[in-house]
Amino acid sequence: MKLNPNYVNLFSDITSKAAIASFSHVGTGDKYKADQAAVDIMRKSLNHLDIKGRIVIGEGELDEAPMLYIGEKVGRGIGEEIDLAVDPVEGTNLVAKNLPGGISVLAAAPKNGLFNAPETYMNKIAFSGDIEKDAIDLDFKIEKNFKNLADSLNKNLEDLTICLLDRPRHKEIMDIANKFKIKMKLLSDGDIVGALFVTNKSFNIDLFLGIGGGPEGVIAASALDCYNCNFKGRFIFSSDLDKSRAKKMGISDLNKKYDLGDIVKGDSIFSATGITTGHLTQGVKKKNTEFITETLVTHKSQNLIKKIEKKHKI
């Protein structure tokens, strides 16, 4: 089943509205208000659509999130059955501190088209479709992945650039990268955007890797799929509670390695609107009586990848 192309405009409107709502909290230091404002308007906007929507990735489980919780039904209950993965503010700290790269993002697919990811960490790798899919793997040692990457790109190791979150848990990766004189782009937050750096040579990122949010991995995969990039992920279940939740969501093999095709099945739409200006999109701008937004959208079945600028009356 293919998604109606009209959803591209509708979903980009929704992420734009969420970005504008969060924009009023840019630089205030309050990431919770920045997130809540976007959640409120995104949920309200989704409920105006003629869809039978289901949140498969959202703000958490019902007992943790009163709105846009996993399993929540959205839309007017008529029309197509659609699975939705939402992150009303990806990079809440970035928005609160007025740093680059905060976005409002949504991914959609026909029913059962998006993996229902648990709220846990995921070890993940993303890389360009120019690189042989089996050249890079989560089961390889870090050194092997770097050497295979260099061979695939016909580069010297010191000419590679990798991207990862700047976290203590990535010390081993950083140490090995330093050993081989591989350049690093370290992100304070925002691993959806980080994964998308491999989609365009202009970003000069050869590999995104490391441990980040599982739900963010699924959302990023929906865009990477349209760019014909590669993605691999494995969930990390560090507690019995994590394992129990995963089993309730139908995950029987807790050590399974997921390829992009396991995560996004069939058609998908991805929409990401900038809140603060970053590499991916321009942030919200206020000019006289208008807000101006820029949104990156992809639609797999339409082979669509474009940026949309919209003006919204205040």
C-alpha positions, -999 to 999 in steps of 0.1 A, spaced: 0 0 0 12 35 -9 6 66 11 -14 94 -5 10 121 -18 -13 147 -3 1 136 31 34 152 23 19 187 25 -3 178 55 25 163 76 49 191 67 22 215 79 20 196 112 57 196 119 58 232 109 31 241 135 49 221 162 82 238 154 65 273 156 50 263 189 83 253 203 101 283 188 86 306 215 106 287 241 140 289 222 167 301 246 145 300 277 163 271 293 131 252 298 132 221 276 100 208 291 79 237 280 96 237 246 86 200 242 51 203 256 41 232 233 51 211 203 33 180 216 1 198 222 -1 213 187 11 181 170 -16 160 187 -43 186 180 -33 188 143 -31 150 138 -66 147 153 -80 169 126 -68 146 98 -91 121 80 -70 91 90 -71 61 113 -38 69 129 -18 50 155 12 62 174 39 35 173 67 57 185 58 87 207 64 104 240 64 72 259 40 46 272 5 56 285 16 57 321 45 80 312 29 103 285 -6 117 286 -4 127 249 11 111 218 18 79 239 26 47 222 -6 30 210 -27 62 211 -52 65 183 -51 98 164 -71 113 135 -108 114 129 -112 76 126 -119 77 89 -97 71 59 -64 52 57 -49 33 86 -15 49 92 13 42 117 30 73 130 64 78 147 67 113 162 93 133 180 77 168 184 111 182 195 142 162 187 169 180 207 150 196 235 183 208 250 193 224 217 160 244 216 161 254 253 197 266 250 192 281 215 218 258 199 218 246 163 199 215 151 166 214 170 138 199 148 102 187 149 99 154 132 73 129 121 74 97 101 44 78 87 38 45 70 8 23 61 -4 1 90 23 -22 103 49 -4 81 70 10 109 88 -10 136 72 -5 170 104 4 188 106 2 226 118 31 247 153 19 251 188 24 237 200 11 204 234 4 190 232 17 155 252 24 123 242 45 93 262 49 61 258 58 24 243 35 -2 276 39 -21 291 15 4 285 -22 2 258 -31 27 278 -60 42 311 -40 45 300 -24 78 283 -44 106 275 -41 142 291 -75 148 325 -63 134 351 -48 156 353 -10 154 387 -12 137 374 -35 110 345 -13 103 368 17 99 392 -2 76 363 -16 55 348 19 53 381 33 40 385 5 15 350 10 2 354 47 -3 390 44 -16 402 67 12 430 67 37 418 61 73 429 97 82 407 110 55 375 95 70 350 115 91 326 99 115 297 113 135 286 102 170 270 116 201 295 131 225 290 107 254 313 88 278 299 55 265 316 62 232 351 65 246 363 33 229 351 45 195 368 79 201 400 63 212 402 40 182 393 69 159 421 90 174 445 61 170 438 60 132 437 98 130 400 97 119 382 130 122 351 131 144 320 153 144 307 151 180 270 160 187 258 172 221 222 160 211 202 150 181 210 116 167 182 117 141 200 146 124 233 128 130 222 97 111 210 119 82 245 134 78 254 103 57 227 111 31 246 139 13 283 142 5 282 179 13 279 170 50 313 152 47 303 124 71 313 89 61 297 70 90 273 76 119 276 52 147 272 46 184 245 41 211 214 64 210 176 62 213 159 33 197 128 53 186 151 79 170 167 51 151 134 41 135 125 77 126 159 82 110 156 50 91 124 62 74 143 90 58 175 70 51 153 45 32 143 72 7 180 81 2 189 45 -4 213 46 26 221 17 49 211 14 86 216 -14 111 206 -14 147 204 -36 178 184 -27 209 201 -27 243 179 -41 271 197 -33 303 170 -42 328 143 -68 333 117 -41 329 132 -32 295 131 -69 285 95 -73 297 83 -42 278 100 -55 246 83 -89 249 50 -72 253 56 -53 221 62 -86 203 100 -87 203 110 -123 209 146 -122 199 162 -96 222 196 -98 205 182 -94 169 201 -72 145 178 -51 125 184 -39 89 166 -10 74 141 -34 57 131 -48 91 123 -13 104 106 4 75 84 -19 53 70 -5 21 61 32 17 69 59 41 69 97 45 93 117 67 89 153 77 114 173 97 110 211 103 138 232 118 132 249 151 168 262 154 189 265 123 212 235 118 229 216 90 196 199 79 172 228 79 168 265 86 152 273 119 119 291 124 121 328 115 96 355 126 92 383 101 65 410 106 32 391 108 46 358 96 65 328 107 87 312 81 96 275 83 118 251 63 109 214 62 128 185 48 103 159 34 108 125 18 82 102 3 96 68 -8 70 57 -34 72 91 -51 110 92 -50 105 126 -34 132 144 -14 128 181 -11 128 211 12 96 231 16 95 267 28 62 278 42 48 311 55 24 311 84 3 340 95 6 349 131 
